[in-house]
């Protein structure tokens, strides 16, 4: 599963998540990391080590080492992508889908597609999904 667009707002992809992604991509856990937010990207820079990591709204995470002009390679890249993906699940306590919206629901480790209804055909309230995504942004 992947998302067509990643929401990079500071509310979702917090500074602490950015620093964790930087650490996963570079194995650098100390020093000052500058976080620069742009409309479609987040740049994470370590001026001491001359390394930059970028996160794009398409879900791409990449790094560049300016000392030797090489890409950053990391065993933690998959974990960094997973962490970024986890920030995108919407909390129903904060935001609910609209009635009849197609959604993707996370139940434990399972991912299912569904349509959101507040009530069933008898008028009983449905249980709110624990975490959800709009289906039009998800490719399964």
N, C-alpha and C positions, 0 to 999 in steps of 0.2 A: 504494500500500500504506500502511495505517496500523495502529496498535496500539490495541486497546480500552483497555488500561491501560499506563501508563508506570511502570516501577519507578524511584523517585526516591532510592533509597538513596545514601548518600555514596560507597559503593564503586563504583557505576555512574556517577552524575552527580556527578563530583568538583567540588571548589571551583574548580579551574582551568577545567573545562567551564562551570560557572555564570558565571564571570567572562567567558569568551569569548562566551557567549550574551548577557550584559548588553552587552558591547561591540558585538556585531552588531545588537542592538535599539536601542541609543542612540547609537552612535558615540563613546561615552565610554570611553577606555582608561586614564585616569589618575584618581587620587584613591582614597579609601577606599570600598569597596563592602561593605556589610553583607550577609551571607548568613544568612537565617533559614529553618530547615527545620521544616516541620510534617508531619503524617501524610500529607496528600494534596497538598501544595504546597511550593514553594520560593519565597521572596521575596528579591529582590535590590534593595537600596536604596542610593542615593547621596544622602546627606544634604546634601552641598554643592550638588548640582544639583536637589534635590527631585524626583528621578525614581525610580520603582519599576518593576521588571519581575517578573512572576510566571510560574512554570512549574507547571502542574497535572498530576496523574497521568492526565488524559485527553489530554495532549499539547498543550494550549492554552498558548501563550506570548503574553502581552500586557504592555503597559507603560502607565504613567500619569505624566504630568507634573503635579506639584502646584503649580508656579508659575502656570501658566495653566489648570489644571483640564482638560487635554486628553489624549486618548490618544496614546501614542507611535507614530509611523509610521516604518517603517524599510525601506530597500531590502534589508537583511540578514535580514529575518524568515524567508524561505524557507531561507536558509543556517542560521539558528538552529534551525529545525525539523529540518533534515537532521542537524545536529550532535547534537541531542537523540536522534533516532532511532538514530544510529550507536552511541550509548552502550548501547543495549538488546540488541545482538547478544550472545549468550552464547558464551563461550569454552569449547570442549570440554576444554581443559586444566584448567579450573576446575570445570565442571559439564557432565555428560552427560545427555541425555534418557533416559527409561526405555525399556526394550525394548518395541517396538510403538507408541510414541508417534508421533502425527502431528506433523511439524515443518516449518518453513520454513527452507531452507538458502540461504546467500549464497555464490555461487561467482563470484568476480570482481565484475562488475556485474550478474550474473544472479541472480534470485530464483526458487527452485523449491520446490514442495511435495513431501514425501516421507514415508515412515514409517521410523522408526529401528529398525535391527536390528544387533546386535553382530556376528552371523555370517550368512553366506549359507546356502543350503540344503545346501551341501557341507561346511560347518563352517569355511570360511575366514573370517578376520577381515575386516570391511569397513574401509575407510579412514574415519577419523572426519571428520565435517563440520568445515570450518574455522570457521564461525560459524553459529549456529542460533537459532531462536525457537520456542516452543511454538505450534503452528498454531491452537489455540483462542483465542489472543490477537491473531491477525493477520487483518485484512480486506484481501483482495487486490482 
